[in-house]
Amino acid sequence: MAAVKAAVAEGLEVGCRVNAAVVDAGGNLVAFLRADGAFLPSIAIAQDKAYTAAGFGMATDRLYRLIEGSPALRDGILNRERVAAFPGGLPIVVDGLLVGAIGVSGGSEEEDVRCAEAGLAAVAR
């Protein structure tokens, strides 16, 4: 719960209301928090960003950069249910092992990443 609390708090500090989700390594939701007034569609987007980061073991914006040059690969991956390849999803790695991921949605791309990083920092303590 510390990760989603830190992510939402960071959003409020920078002036945006976000949704934050944490999934385990299997993509199962384990924590979620929504700031009052955060966009409703961003609930699912935050969860999908976390799912994508856990599923591919990398930041969601990195995934997009890897697939953007191949139309077939890009279209094939992005047409999969629950895949969100834009900034705001980060893997959670402990001792070199992927243990889950955090996804944040509701701000700009930069704000979502900043909030997700705040969530990661909270679990690294």
LUMVEX-662100 format. One line per 8 residues: number of its first residue (from 1); their letters; for each residue x, y, z of N, C-alpha, C, CB. Coordinates in Angstrom, 3 decimals. Glycine has a CB too. Layout:
% LUMVEX-662100
NUM	A	X/Y/Z/X/Y/Z/X/Y/Z/X/Y/Z  ...
***
This chain:
% LUMVEX-662100
1	MAAVKAAV	0.824/-1.196/0.000/0.000/0.000/0.000/0.869/1.261/0.000/-0.938/-0.002/1.211  2.098/1.125/0.491/2.987/2.289/0.560/3.248/2.874/-0.820/4.310/1.909/1.220  3.380/2.017/-1.819/3.694/2.498/-3.171/2.561/3.335/-3.741/3.986/1.322/-4.102  1.327/2.861/-3.621/0.214/3.623/-4.199/-0.045/4.899/-3.410/-1.059/2.767/-4.240  0.137/4.847/-2.104/-0.026/6.060/-1.295/0.998/7.113/-1.701/0.111/5.735/0.207  2.243/6.696/-1.875/3.300/7.637/-2.261/3.053/8.196/-3.655/4.673/6.955/-2.208  2.583/7.363/-4.562/2.321/7.820/-5.934/1.203/8.853/-5.965/1.959/6.632/-6.836  0.119/8.582/-5.253/-1.005/9.525/-5.225/-0.598/10.812/-4.510/-2.234/8.890/-4.528
9	AEGLEVGC	0.153/10.694/-3.428/0.623/11.891/-2.712/1.507/12.748/-3.606/1.392/11.493/-1.441  2.375/12.115/-4.386/3.236/12.862/-5.311/2.387/13.587/-6.349/4.245/11.916/-6.008  1.361/12.924/-6.833/0.465/13.561/-7.795/-0.174/14.811/-7.220/-0.612/12.589/-8.236  -0.672/14.709/-6.011/-1.298/15.872/-5.383/-0.283/16.990/-5.180/-1.930/15.483/-4.040  0.947/16.614/-4.857/1.988/17.624/-4.655/2.299/18.390/-5.941/3.258/16.967/-4.127  2.267/17.701/-7.075/2.571/18.377/-8.348/1.316/18.909/-9.034/3.298/17.419/-9.290  0.159/18.714/-8.394/-1.064/19.315/-8.907/-1.896/18.456/-9.834/-0.727/20.531/-9.601  -1.746/17.135/-9.739/-2.607/16.272/-10.557/-3.189/15.160/-9.692/-1.816/15.671/-11.753
17	RVNAAVVD	-4.367/14.737/-10.078/-5.049/13.663/-9.352/-4.884/12.379/-10.154/-6.571/13.996/-9.119  -4.234/11.405/-9.551/-3.914/10.181/-10.277/-4.531/8.955/-9.620/-2.410/10.010/-10.377  -4.559/7.899/-10.408/-4.869/6.557/-9.941/-3.555/5.796/-9.939/-5.961/5.849/-10.843  -3.338/4.976/-8.924/-2.107/4.193/-8.839/-2.450/2.746/-8.525/-1.150/4.773/-7.766  -1.807/1.842/-9.249/-2.050/0.412/-9.076/-0.727/-0.325/-8.949/-2.871/-0.153/-10.253  -0.712/-1.340/-8.110/0.435/-2.241/-8.000/-0.059/-3.652/-8.267/1.124/-2.136/-6.590  0.700/-4.368/-9.096/0.405/-5.771/-9.377/1.593/-6.621/-8.942/0.090/-5.989/-10.891  1.336/-7.913/-8.731/2.435/-8.830/-8.444/3.074/-9.273/-9.756/1.939/-10.059/-7.629
25	AGGNLVAF	4.046/-10.165/-9.687/4.775/-10.590/-10.883/3.877/-11.288/-11.899/5.909/-11.513/-10.494  2.742/-11.794/-11.456/1.790/-12.433/-12.359/0.751/-11.482/-12.922/1.103/-13.544/-11.655  0.874/-10.196/-12.599/-0.058/-9.201/-13.113/-1.343/-9.069/-12.322/-0.390/-9.522/-14.506  -1.403/-9.684/-11.146/-2.599/-9.631/-10.305/-2.576/-8.380/-9.429/-2.704/-10.899/-9.427  -3.679/-7.667/-9.402/-3.774/-6.435/-8.626/-3.619/-6.733/-7.138/-5.114/-5.727/-8.894  -2.694/-6.031/-6.483/-2.490/-6.209/-5.045/-2.729/-4.920/-4.258/-1.084/-6.714/-4.781  -2.702/-3.778/-4.928/-2.974/-2.502/-4.252/-3.456/-1.492/-5.286/-1.701/-1.970/-3.508  -4.388/-0.647/-4.855/-4.907/0.394/-5.740/-5.348/1.569/-4.890/-6.085/-0.134/-6.613
33	LRADGAFL	-5.114/2.785/-5.401/-5.580/3.993/-4.722/-5.913/5.042/-5.766/-4.514/4.527/-3.722  -7.027/5.706/-5.558/-7.486/6.758/-6.470/-7.592/8.064/-5.701/-8.855/6.386/-7.119  -6.956/9.097/-6.214/-7.116/10.426/-5.627/-8.537/10.898/-5.897/-6.067/11.437/-6.203  -9.115/11.614/-4.959/-10.446/12.179/-5.179/-10.437/13.003/-6.453/-10.894/13.043/-3.972  -11.380/12.734/-7.340/-11.498/13.498/-8.569/-10.622/13.025/-9.711/-11.190/14.894/-8.293  -9.843/11.968/-9.503/-9.017/11.445/-10.603/-9.932/10.911/-11.702/-8.047/10.320/-10.096  -9.461/10.988/-12.935/-10.262/10.547/-14.077/-10.661/9.081/-13.928/-9.486/10.755/-15.388  -11.932/8.789/-14.142/-12.411/7.410/-14.030/-11.757/6.465/-15.038/-13.908/7.377/-14.210
41	PSIAIAQD	-11.605/6.848/-16.318/-10.951/5.919/-17.249/-9.518/5.579/-16.846/-10.952/6.506/-18.641  -8.905/6.453/-16.061/-7.526/6.215/-15.638/-7.405/5.093/-14.615/-6.943/7.479/-15.067  -8.517/4.666/-14.043/-8.481/3.515/-13.133/-7.949/2.303/-13.891/-9.898/3.219/-12.538  -8.598/1.979/-14.999/-8.179/0.820/-15.799/-6.820/1.053/-16.448/-9.223/0.511/-16.877  -6.557/2.286/-16.870/-5.275/2.573/-17.523/-4.118/2.348/-16.550/-5.250/4.025/-18.057  -4.253/2.801/-15.303/-3.198/2.586/-14.304/-2.963/1.094/-14.091/-3.569/3.265/-12.965  -4.044/0.336/-13.990/-3.913/-1.105/-13.800/-3.261/-1.756/-15.017/-5.284/-1.737/-13.533  -3.625/-1.300/-16.203/-3.033/-1.853/-17.425/-1.555/-1.498/-17.554/-3.791/-1.350/-18.649
49	KAYTAAGF	-1.177/-0.300/-17.136/0.246/0.064/-17.165/1.042/-0.842/-16.228/0.441/1.552/-16.768  0.509/-1.094/-15.044/1.191/-1.989/-14.104/1.278/-3.400/-14.680/0.459/-2.010/-12.744  0.183/-3.889/-15.235/0.147/-5.226/-15.842/1.179/-5.345/-16.963/-1.264/-5.531/-16.387  1.262/-4.323/-17.793/2.201/-4.325/-18.918/3.645/-4.315/-18.428/1.948/-3.116/-19.828  3.945/-3.466/-17.448/5.312/-3.397/-16.917/5.717/-4.722/-16.277/5.433/-2.257/-15.889  4.787/-5.369/-15.584/5.087/-6.673/-14.989/5.227/-7.739/-16.070/3.991/-7.076/-13.985  4.336/-7.713/-17.037/4.337/-8.737/-18.076/5.563/-8.717/-18.965/3.131/-8.589/-18.917  6.061/-7.526/-19.253/7.235/-7.397/-20.118/8.520/-7.149/-19.327/7.023/-6.269/-21.109
57	GMATDRLY	8.388/-6.899/-18.024/9.563/-6.696/-17.185/10.333/-5.431/-17.494/10.468/-7.852/-17.317  9.617/-4.428/-17.977/10.279/-3.161/-18.318/9.281/-2.016/-18.205/10.884/-3.215/-19.749  9.820/-0.811/-18.174/8.969/0.378/-18.152/8.118/0.411/-19.416/9.822/1.675/-18.030  6.893/0.874/-19.276/5.974/0.873/-20.414/6.440/1.766/-21.552/4.607/1.309/-19.967  7.065/2.891/-21.244/7.554/3.740/-22.332/8.740/3.098/-23.045/7.949/5.118/-21.795  9.524/2.300/-22.346/10.626/1.575/-22.990/10.069/0.531/-23.958/11.536/0.896/-21.925  9.006/-0.145/-23.551/8.377/-1.126/-24.437/7.963/-0.459/-25.739/7.156/-1.781/-23.757  7.340/0.705/-25.636/6.904/1.383/-26.862/8.088/1.707/-27.767/6.144/2.669/-26.520
65	RLIEGSPA	9.153/2.200/-27.177/10.337/2.529/-27.988/10.894/1.294/-28.694/11.427/3.160/-27.108  10.773/0.127/-28.065/11.276/-1.108/-28.672/10.422/-1.578/-29.845/11.345/-2.200/-27.630  9.128/-1.307/-29.801/8.232/-1.843/-30.832/7.800/-0.825/-31.878/7.018/-2.411/-30.187  8.046/0.461/-31.640/7.504/1.482/-32.535/8.027/1.388/-33.963/7.812/2.836/-31.992  9.213/0.847/-34.170/9.784/0.781/-35.513/9.277/-0.370/-36.362/11.252/0.687/-35.414  8.538/-1.283/-35.763/8.011/-2.436/-36.491/6.489/-2.403/-36.449/8.548/-3.766/-35.894  5.837/-1.988/-37.550/4.376/-1.901/-37.543/3.692/-3.206/-37.137/3.891/-1.489/-38.904  4.184/-4.330/-37.620/3.542/-5.604/-37.291/3.667/-5.901/-35.799/4.159/-6.748/-38.115
73	LRDGILNR	4.859/-5.738/-35.265/5.080/-5.984/-33.846/4.294/-4.992/-32.999/6.572/-5.901/-33.512  4.372/-3.718/-33.360/3.658/-2.677/-32.612/2.161/-2.955/-32.595/3.932/-1.290/-33.219  1.594/-3.184/-33.774/0.152/-3.407/-33.846/-0.252/-4.685/-33.125/-0.303/-3.466/-35.297  0.558/-5.724/-33.282/0.239/-6.987/-32.628/0.239/-6.873/-31.119/1.212/-8.046/-33.051  1.246/-6.212/-30.584/1.332/-6.080/-29.129/0.296/-5.103/-28.599/2.728/-5.629/-28.717  0.151/-3.963/-29.247/-0.758/-2.944/-28.719/-2.225/-3.310/-28.874/-0.501/-1.634/-29.400  -2.534/-4.273/-29.715/-3.918/-4.724/-29.850/-4.284/-5.806/-28.846/-4.158/-5.235/-31.247  -3.339/-6.177/-28.007/-3.617/-7.151/-26.956/-4.358/-6.455/-25.822/-2.304/-7.810/-26.439
81	ERVAAFPG	-5.309/-7.146/-25.256/-6.051/-6.600/-24.127/-5.100/-6.333/-22.961/-7.182/-7.564/-23.699  -5.272/-5.223/-22.307/-4.554/-4.807/-21.101/-3.141/-4.302/-21.338/-4.497/-5.935/-20.157  -2.685/-4.218/-22.588/-1.344/-3.704/-22.849/-1.417/-2.189/-23.020/-0.722/-4.375/-24.110  -0.621/-1.482/-22.229/-0.564/-0.019/-22.284/0.898/0.380/-22.399/-1.238/0.640/-21.020  1.310/0.746/-23.593/2.734/1.041/-23.834/2.981/2.534/-23.942/3.217/0.347/-25.109  2.633/3.252/-22.893/2.965/4.667/-22.803/3.383/4.950/-21.370/1.762/5.573/-23.237  4.051/6.047/-21.102/4.706/6.264/-19.812/3.787/6.159/-18.598/5.342/7.599/-19.813  4.368/5.623/-17.518/3.660/5.543/-16.248/3.623/4.165/-15.634/2.287/6.017/-16.426
89	GLPIVVDG	4.181/3.166/-16.306/4.271/1.823/-15.746/5.724/1.451/-15.530/3.585/0.797/-16.662  6.056/1.026/-14.312/7.440/0.677/-13.973/7.490/-0.669/-13.261/8.079/1.771/-13.088  8.457/-1.514/-13.619/8.602/-2.787/-12.908/9.160/-2.561/-11.504/9.518/-3.744/-13.697  8.798/-3.457/-10.604/9.359/-3.456/-9.252/10.301/-4.655/-9.178/8.225/-3.525/-8.133  11.579/-4.371/-9.020/12.613/-5.408/-9.003/13.295/-5.394/-7.638/13.657/-5.190/-10.151  13.382/-6.565/-7.017/14.035/-6.703/-5.720/15.122/-7.767/-5.849/13.003/-7.076/-4.595  16.327/-7.406/-5.521/17.468/-8.324/-5.616/17.551/-8.978/-6.992/17.372/-9.402/-4.537  17.287/-8.196/-8.027/17.386/-8.683/-9.391/16.196/-9.478/-9.887/18.576/-9.504/-9.515
97	LLVGAIGV	15.181/-9.656/-9.058/13.997/-10.422/-9.444/12.785/-9.511/-9.605/13.703/-11.511/-8.406  12.051/-9.711/-10.672/10.809/-8.973/-10.882/9.771/-9.481/-9.885/10.297/-9.128/-12.355  9.274/-8.594/-9.042/8.272/-8.988/-8.053/6.915/-8.355/-8.321/8.741/-8.615/-6.665  6.857/-7.426/-9.255/5.605/-6.759/-9.563/5.853/-5.510/-10.370/4.849/-6.423/-8.295  4.867/-4.622/-10.345/4.989/-3.366/-11.089/3.987/-2.366/-10.544/4.767/-3.589/-12.610  4.268/-1.105/-10.817/3.351/-0.025/-10.463/2.932/0.687/-11.736/4.006/0.971/-9.457  1.672/1.074/-11.789/1.158/1.856/-12.902/0.423/3.071/-12.377/0.236/1.011/-13.788  0.637/4.200/-13.019/0.001/5.451/-12.611/-0.616/6.107/-13.831/1.018/6.407/-11.926
105	SGGSEEED	-1.820/6.647/-13.665/-2.487/7.349/-14.759/-3.341/8.479/-14.198/-3.354/6.376/-15.594  -3.400/9.553/-14.962/-4.234/10.683/-14.579/-3.562/12.022/-14.794/-4.632/10.555/-13.152  -2.244/12.017/-14.906/-1.501/13.243/-15.164/-0.937/13.225/-16.567/-0.379/13.427/-14.141  0.003/14.104/-16.809/0.724/14.072/-18.082/1.652/12.858/-18.067/1.533/15.404/-18.319  2.281/12.577/-19.191/3.231/11.459/-19.227/4.318/11.655/-18.173/3.865/11.325/-20.632  4.860/12.856/-18.105/5.929/13.145/-17.152/5.440/13.018/-15.713/6.488/14.544/-17.392  4.231/13.510/-15.444/3.683/13.418/-14.087/3.428/11.971/-13.697/2.387/14.225/-13.976  2.894/11.181/-14.621/2.646/9.769/-14.320/3.948/9.052/-13.973/1.961/9.077/-15.512
113	VRCAEAGL	4.998/9.304/-14.742/6.294/8.677/-14.459/6.825/9.150/-13.109/7.316/8.996/-15.580  6.740/10.439/-12.850/7.223/10.981/-11.572/6.486/10.331/-10.399/7.042/12.518/-11.530  5.183/10.167/-10.532/4.398/9.547/-9.464/4.749/8.069/-9.305/2.899/9.703/-9.745  4.932/7.370/-10.420/5.326/5.958/-10.355/6.696/5.818/-9.698/5.345/5.330/-11.767  7.608/6.715/-10.023/8.939/6.690/-9.394/8.841/6.932/-7.891/9.859/7.747/-10.036  7.930/7.804/-7.475/7.723/8.038/-6.042/7.204/6.770/-5.375/6.735/9.209/-5.813  6.329/6.057/-6.062/5.839/4.783/-5.538/6.947/3.760/-5.394/4.756/4.233/-6.432  7.808/3.677/-6.401/8.955/2.758/-6.325/9.865/3.114/-5.158/9.755/2.783/-7.638
121	AAVAR	10.119/4.397/-4.993/10.994/4.841/-3.908/10.419/4.449/-2.547/11.202/6.362/-3.976  9.099/4.470/-2.425/8.463/4.129/-1.151/8.657/2.661/-0.793/6.979/4.453/-1.204  8.704/1.785/-1.777/8.891/0.362/-1.467/10.365/-0.010/-1.380/8.205/-0.503/-2.521  11.228/0.870/-1.836/12.667/0.607/-1.766/13.231/0.931/-0.386/13.404/1.418/-2.831  12.467/1.632/0.410/12.940/2.050/1.746/13.017/0.881/2.698/12.026/3.121/2.331
***
